[in-house]
């Protein structure tokens, strides 16, 4: 048996949460991994390979993060941005981000990815829409390769600066021809369409208030020509809706539809302010939504109508959003927040723990177009999280699966991505994290002028 086919048996978990079609939960469950794939799920499985004991643990599919701005981990808790609405917050941060370069992009991505991994995340997208001082999407892809997460970077863009009525400063916007050229470059260089892909590239013009309708249209044509996905921010708050009505004479859903931005290959971040007709449009067209509850709370954007979206058949996933608006990157905490917000808006029975967990796993894989991920079943990729419930957070918990969202732990014990250990015993195995944290803090202090 070659090295690539080494077996790992995760044995004797308190519960294995499969998230398969029947949503089976297996008490005293085992998971057998062969190479990067799940070979079997059940009880009493055998192996001649390596055994990982999981007594007292819950095993779940790896969590999936569908909206993030990894570069923002360098600008957490920035004074001036702490108490602002979306547009004011952006105006505070744009000039700071304008001082980034390749090193800032790389290090901040490493920190953001490691933080996600520790919260049980195995697959994450990223939305990078500014490229100051020679920074490129390549910087974040290199960081993900080192940390070892499955990565869906998106080539974002801003093309309308302040002088043309947009929000970003002119120094941070790019020419649209150059944007499309670089989109083509990164897709050709990095996108892997195959099953089990570790990197898939999407195209993601930033938002209706920072790019032209032409760029939105061109990006959609290019993405479909290359067979890659599309992503943007949509209907995030009241300012966003007002801008759309004033500038385009229509609501965001109509704007998206007119420009070719609906379909199974499209997912939109936030969608806090979608109305019934827009939800029906998304359901009908298979358009996905990345729900970012903590960021929506922090920026006062509102509560996204997730209950209504799901009831109407919209595909919903979770996003931690950027670390300048959350300001944490803990995906399990995000699942808890999603559940709590639906309850505070719609009543205590509006969303169960298991539904929130499903949105965080299976839901995310579905939105990102990854049927090979998101559940623990034979033939799926070996992306899984092991949560140790023997600590104080879950002491006295009757239902170990519910405990994950109701009390804890919020940090994973072990994390496998493509059958490789990225977190072991609560520690990142792939990079020297203390060293990267030190580097990150040094860069942040430099940006703050300290």
N, C-alpha and C positions, 0 to 999 in steps of 0.2 A: 504493500500500500504506500503510494507516494506521499510526500509531506503535505501536499495540497489536499489530500483526502483524510487527514488525521481526524479521528472521531473525538468528540467531547460529549460526555453525558452529564446533563444537569439533573441531579437525582434527588427525589424525595421532597419536592417543594410542598409547602402547606397547601398552596393552590397554584395551578397553572391557568392563567386567564388566556384562552386561545384567541378570542375575538374572531373565530371562524363564523361561517354562515349561521350556525345554530347558537353562537355565543357560548360555547361549552366552557365550563370551569371544571378542572380536574383536581380533586383533592388528592394529596399524596402523589402528585404528578411528576413525570420526567419529560425532558426534552433531549432528543439525540440530534447532535449537529455533525454533519459530515461535509468537510470542506467549508464552503461558505453558505451551505444550504441546510434547512431543517430536514432531517431524514425521517424522524418519527416523533410523535407526541402521545403519551399514554402513561401507563403505570407498569412498574416492574421491568423497564427496559434494561438491556444488557449492552456492555461494550468492552472491548479489549483496550480501548484508548483511555483518555484522561477523564477523571470523574470530578465534577464540581458539586459538592454537597449543598443542598438548598433547604435543609430543615429549618422551619420557622420563617421561611421566605415566601413572598409572592413573586411569581414570574409573569411578566407581561410582555407583549410585543414592545419593541422600542417605540418611544413616543416620536411624533412627527411634527416639526415646526414649519409652518408654511408662510411666515412673514417675519423678517428680521432685517436690521441694518447693522451688521456686525461692526462696522467702523465706529459706531456710536459708543462702544464700550469705553472709549477714551474720553467721553464727555458726559459722564453720569453726574447727576446732582449739581449741575452748573447753576450758580447764582444768576438770577435774571431770567432763567428758563424754567425755574421751579414752579412758578405760579401763573404761567401764561397759557392762553388758549393756543391752538395749533398754529395760526399764522404768526402771532407774536413770538411764540416759542421758536419757530423756524428763523425769524429775523434775528433773534439773539444768537442762534447757533451757526447760521451760514458763514459768518466771517471767521469763526473759529475753525470750522471744517475746511475752509479755504486755505488754512496753513498746513494741512495734512500733506504727506507724501507717501511713497511706497512703504517705508518702514512703519509708519503709523497704521496703514491699512493692514499690513501683515500681522503686526503684533496684536492690534485690537481684534482682529479676526480669530487669532489663536485663543485669546482670552474668552471671547464670546462663545466659541465652539467648545472649549473645555468646560465652561460654565453650563452650557446646554447638556453636554455629555453627563456631567455629574447629576443633572436633574432627570436622567433617563432617556434623553433624546438620542436617536440613532441616525435620523435623516432630517436635514434642515435645508430650507431654501435661504437665500440672502438677496436683498435688493440693494445694489450699490449703484447710485445714480449721480455721483460726482467724482471727478477724476483729476484733482488738483496736483500740480507739481510732478507730473510723470507717473502718478498712481495708475494702476490698471486692474482689471478684474483678475488677472493672473496672480496678483498678490494674495488675494483671498483664497484662490484655488490651491495655491501652494500651502497656505496655512491649513486648509482642510485635509490635504494629503498627509501632512505631518500629524495632525491630531487624530485622524482616522475615521471621521464621520462621513456618512454618505451625504453628498453635497449637491444642491441644486442652485448654483449661483445664477443671478439674472443680471444681464447687462442693462442697467437703468440709464436714464439720461434726463437732462434738463436743457431746453433750448430757448426758452423765452425769459430773458432777464428783466430786471426792473425797468430799464429804459423802454422796453416794449410792452409794459403793462403786466409782466409776470411778477412772481414773488422773489425768486432768488437774485442775488447781485449778479451783474453782468459778467463778473470775473469767474463765476462758477458754471456758466452755461457753455454749451458746445455748439458748433455748426451742425446742422442736421445731416448734411452729407457725410461729415466725419463720423457722426454717431452711427449711421447705418453701415458705414465701412467697417467700423470696429465691431459692430454686432456680428457681421459676417465673419470677421477674423476669429472672434472668440468661439463662435459656434463651430467653425471648421477645425479649430485647434483643440477644443476640449469636449465637445458634446458627444456623449456615448449613448446611442439609442438602444443598445442591447439590454436584455434582461440582466438584472444584477449589477447594472451600471453604478459606478461610484461617483461619477460626475455627469450631470445633465445641465445644459445651459438654457436659460429662458431669456426672453426679451421683455424689458420692463420700463418704457418711458415713465417718468416719475408720477405725474399727476396731471389732471386737466388744467391746473393753474401754473404749470411750468414747462409744458410742451405745446406745440401747435397741433391742430387737427390733422394736418398733413403728415406729421411724424407718426402720430397714432395709426393712421391708415397705412403708411409705408411699413411700419414695424409689423403690423398684422399680416401684410402680404409677404414680407420676408420670412416671418416665423412659419407661416403655412408652407411656403416654398421649401424651407429647411426641415419641417417636421418638428419644430420646437414649441414650447408653451409660451403664453403671454401673461404678464402680470402688471398690475398698477394699483394705485390707491384710488378708492372710489367712495363717494357719499360718506365721508368720514365724520363731518359735523355740520352744523347749520350754516357756517361760513361757506363751506364747500358747496352746499345746495344753492345758496344765494349767488355765488360766483357763477355756477353753471347756468342758472336762470338768466342772470344779467348778461353773460358773455355769449352763451350759445342758444338762449331762448328755449331751453328744454331741461328736464331733469337728468341726473347722471345716467340712469338706465337707458334712456333714449339716446343720449350721447354715445354710450358704449355700443349700443346696437347699430347705430348709424355708421360707426367707424369699423365695424367688423370685430368688435371686442366682446362677443358672447360666443359660447360654445364649450365643449368638453376640454378644449386645449387652453382655456382662459380661466384664471382665478383672480379675484379682486380682493384687496385688503380693506378691512374695516366694515364698510356697508352698514354703518350704524343707522343711517337715515333712509334706507330703502323703503318704498311704499309697497302696497300689495301687488300692484301691477308689475313693479320691478322684480319682486320676488318670484312672481309667476313666470316672468320672462327668463329669469335665471334657472328656474326649475325646468322649464320647457327646453331650454337650450343646453342644459348640462353644465352651466357656468358655475364655478366654485367660489366659495367665500372663505377668506382667512379672518377669523374672528380674533381680535386682540383686546381682551377684556381689561387687563391692567392698564394698558396705554390709554384706552378709551376713558377709564376712570381718572387717570392722572391728568389728562388734558381736558377733562370735563366735557368730552365729546358726546356722552350719552351711553345708553345701553342698547347694543345691537339686538334686533328682534330675532334672536337665534331660535327660540321656540317656534315662532311663526314660520321662519325659513324652513326649519326641519319638517314641520307639519305640511308645508306646501311642496316638499320634495327637493329643496335646494341642498346641494352638497356643501357641508360646513366643516371647516377644519380650524385648528388653533394657530395663533402666532404670538410670540412674545413681543414683537415689534422691536424697535431700536432701544438700546440701553440708555438713550438720552430721554426717553419718554416712558420708561416702565418703572424703575430703572434697572430691574433685575432681568436675568435671562433664565428663569426657572420654569420649565414647561409643565411640570407637575403642579406648581403653584398656579399656573395659568388655567389648567383644567379645573382646579378648585374654584378659582375666581369666576370662570364661565358658569359653573353650576350655581354659585351664590348669586350672581347677577340675574340669572333667569328666575331664580326663586324670589328675589326682592321685587322684581318687576311683575311676576305672574303667579306667585304663590309657592308654597313649600313643596308642592308636588310637581312643579314645572319641569324639573330636570333631576334625574337620579344620578348617583355616583357613577353607575355603570354606563349611562349614556354619555356623560362627560368624558369618561375614560375611552369610550368608543370613538368619540369625536377626536380625541388626542392621538389615537393610533390608526385604526382602520379608516377613519374620516380623513385624516391627513394624507394617508397613502392614496386614497381615492382622488382627492383634490389635486395632488401632484402627478396623477397619472401613473401610479406605481402599484399595479395589481400584484407585483412580486413581493411587496412589503405590507406591513400593517396588521398581520395576523400570524399566529403560531400554528402552521399546518405543514405537512410534508410537501416539499417542493418550493416553499417560500424561502426568501433569504433569511439567513440566521442573524437577525437583528433583534436582540431581546434584552430586557432589563430584569435584574434580580434585586428585589427590595427586601431588606432584612427587617422583619417586624418584631425582633426581640429586644429592641431598645425602648427607652422611656416613652417615646411619642405614641407607640401603639400598645403600651402596657395596659391590659384590661380591655382591649378591643375584642368584640365578639365576632365581627365579620372582617376578616383580614383584607378583603378586596376593598370594601367601603373605607377601611381605615386609611388607605393610601390618600384619599382626598379629604377625609373628615378630620384626621389627626396627624398622620405622618407614618413613616419618615418622608422627608422631602428630598433626601439625597440617596442616590442609588448605591447599592453595594458593589455589584458587578454589571458591566455593560459589554455586550457583544455586538460588533458590527461586522457583517459578512463573516461571522464565525471567529473574529479576532477580538481579544480582550482589549478594550479601550480604557475601561475603568475596572480596577480590581481592589476589593477591600476598601472602597470609598476613595481611592486615589487614581488619578490619571496615570496610565502606564506609558503613554506614547511620547510625551514631551516633559521637559523639566519645568513643571508648573511654577515652583517658587521663583525660578530664574526669570520666567516670562512675566510673572506678576511684578517683579522688581523693574523689569524693562518697561512694562506698561505704565507703572506709576511715575517713572522717570520722564517718559514721553508726555504724560498728562501734566506734570509739573511744568515742563517746558512750554506746553501750549497755554498754560495758565499764567505764564510769565513769572513763575516763582524762582 
